[in-house]
Amino acid sequence: MGRVWTHGEWTVKPGREDDFVRHWNEMAGEALAALDPGGPAYLLRDRERQNVFFSFGPWASTEEVGRFRVLIAPRLKAMSELLDGFQARVLDEVGERG
């Protein structure tokens, strides 16, 4: 079985994109310092819908994903004023090429 990944789709209120990116970077920095991720965290922005972002990153275990969710819960609550929507997923890696 491959790595475990988290993936988020963030729809940000128009005009709040810079605030969101700042908050996301702070949240990711806290998580990387406190937990055992399986690699870096990424944040991508949709070119056609400038207020839509996608985050993803691998984790060492499903237990670390659980610790991650507990750690970020207060920050997500604080970020809710910036968001029109958020969807989170936990994914299992089933293939890799390259």
Secondary structure, DSSP 8 states (H G I E B T S, - for coil): ---EEEEEEEEE-TT-HHHHHHHHHHHHHHHHHHS-BSS--EEEE-SSSTTEEEEEEEES-HHHHHHHHHHHHHHHHHHGGGEEEEEEEEEE------
